[in-house]
Amino acid sequence: MSDKAFVRMTVQSPFTTVYPRYNRWHAVQALKQLEDFIILDCETSGVGKDAEVTEIAIVDYKSCDVLFNSLIHPYNLSDYESSKARSISGISKSELLKAPPLPQLWTEILNVLQSKHITAFNADFDMRMIRNSAQKWDIEAPPFNATCLMKLTTAFLNLDFWVSLEQAASYFSVDNIVAHRALADALVAREIVMKMKDESRFNNAVKTQKLEADTRRYHEQA
């Protein structure tokens, strides 16, 4: 390894790291652990600390069964109709007024979330929004353990900036016609994971074949 390819860490602290922090090797190791899990996606009323979930969908990775899919009446809808979130998702205020509030759905949502390991394309955001929404309704949400598929995909593609769901779908040639609706986005995320797993297995098979060919040549020449 050349001196240019190796960066010596002269400072070690919680605030010091190597960039990029993760790469394809890390992503492949994570994909090997992801076998039986669920994929979550949320639509929200915004992105700030006052934002809430307006739609949640949860899909089983192995079976592709839809385990949960519902619009959710937020605690506060006063500024929603003119919000950017409204224009992005296309979910109207009138639809949300007819939707059940989170307290009516919480037991069902929690049972699904606790049934298998959780993944989401932006897990930091989605899990934070779910917990924030629960807090507004005085619901005590337990800690959740989740894998972020956005970070995993970014590492798999060896990128330095977070890849969006749309960008990942384009790269892996996954149809993304109904973007920014929870169920559609969860299904797209599932397809992306499948593509990454397929590519990992293909690359591993190629390496194995090359190793076997090199071994045969070695024995033939010996």
N, C-alpha and C positions, 0 to 999 in steps of 0.2 A: 504493500500500500504506500503510495507516495505521500510526501509531507503535506501536499495540497489537499489530499483526500481525508486527512486526519486532523481533527481539531482537538487540541489538548485543553482539557478543562482545568484552568488554574484557579477558578473560584467555584466552590461548592456551597450552595445554599438552596432553600426552598424556592427561591426566585430565579434560579439559574438552570437552564436546560439546553439541550442540543436542538437545533432546528434543521430540518423538520423533526418534530418529536417522534412521529411514528411514520412507518413506510409500509410497503406492500407485505413484507414479511410479517409484521405485526398483525396486519389485517387478515392474512391467511390463517394465522394461528387462532385468531378470534373466530373466524368462520368455521374452523374445525370444531369449536366448542358449541356453536349454534346449531342445534339439531331439532329439538322440540321446543318451540317458543311461539309467542304471539307478537303480532305487529300492531302497534297503536298509532292512530293519527287523530289530531284534533284541529278543528277550526275554532277561532277565537274572535272576541270582540275588539281585539287590538293586540299590542305587544308590550305595553307598559305594565306597571304594578297594579293598575286598576282593571286590567283586562281579565276576561273570563272565557271559559270554553262555551262555544255555541253549538258544537257538534263533536261527537266522539264515535269513532269506529275502531273495532278490534277484530283482527283476522288471525286465524290459526295458520301458521306457516306450512305445516305438513299437509293438512287437508284442504286448505283454502276456505274453510268454513267461516262464515261471518258470525262471530260470537256476540258482537254487540254493534248496533248502528242506530244512532238516534240524534235528532236535534235536541238542544237543551236550552231551556228558558234561563237566561242569565239573571243574576240578582239585580243588576242595574242595566237597563236598556235605554236610558235617556238620550245618549249621544250616538247610539249605534247606527241609525239610519244614514247619517251623514259621514260615517267613519270610512277610512280606507279599507278596513276589514270587510265591510259590507260590499264594496265594489269588487274586491278580490274574490270572495267566495260566492257572491251572488245570492246569499241567504238573506231574505228580507226580514224586516222587523215583524211583519204580520205573521210570518212563519214561526218565528221564535216565540211570539205571544201565545201561539197555540201549542207549543212544545211543552213537555213536562219539565219542571224545575229539577235541579240536581238532587235534592233530598228524596224525591220519588224514585230516582234511578240509582242512587248511590250503592245500595246493597248489591244490585246486579252488576254494576261496574266493578265494584271491589272484588266480588267473587271471581270475575273473569281475570282481573289484573293479578290476583293472587294464585291463579290456577297454574300458570307457567311463567317462565322467564319473559320479561317485557323487553321489546325492542321498539324503537321509534326513529324516524329519520332525523328528527331533531329532539332527542330525548330530553336534553336540558330544558328546552322551551316547553314541550308538551307536559312533562311531569310537573314543572313549576306552575303551569297554567291550571292543571287539575287540582293541585294542592291549594293554589290561590283561590280557586272557585269554591272549593270545599270550605275554606276558612271563612269566606263571606257568608256562607250559610250556617256557620257555627258547627261544621262537621269536622271531627277530628280524623284527619287522614294519617295512616301509618306511613313509615318510611317505605320507599319503593326502590328496588334494584333494577336498573334498566341499562341496556346497551344502546349507544347512539349509532345508528346506521349512517348518519351523515359523516361523523368522524371516521368510521370504519371505511366508508366508500372513498373519502378523501385520501386516507392512507393507502388504500388499495390502488388508487390511481397516481400515487406519489405526487400529490398536489400540495401547494403551500397555503392555499385559501380554501375555506369550506366550500364544497360543491353543493349546489342546490339540487332538489329532487328533479327539477326539470332538466338540468344539465346532466345529471347521472342517467336519467331515462334516455336522453338523446345519445349519450355515449354508448350505452348498452343496447340501443335500438329497441327500447320498450315503449309501446304506445302509451301516450299520456294525454288523451283527448279531453277527459273531464278533470282538469286540474283544479286544485284548491277546494275539493270536497273530500271529507274525511275518508270515506270508504274507497273512493277512487285512488286517493293518494296512498292509502295503506296497501292496496293491491299492487300499485306500481312499485312501492318499496319492496314488496315480496318478490316481484319479478327481478328487481335489481339484485337482491341477495342470491336468487337462483342463478343469475348470470355470473356473478362473482364466484360462486361455488363451482359452476361448470368450468369457468376459465381456469380456476385453481387446479381442478382435477385434470384438465387437459395439459396444463403446463407440467404438472407432476408426472403424468404419463409420458410426456415427451422426454423429460429428464431421465425417467426410468429406462425408456427404450435406448437412449443414448448411452447410459451407463452399461446396459446389457451388451450393446454393440461394441463398446470399448473393451469390455471384459472378454468377449469372444475373440476380438482381434488380438488381444494380449496373449490369450492361450494358443491361438493359431500360430503366432510368431515365436512362442516359447519353444 
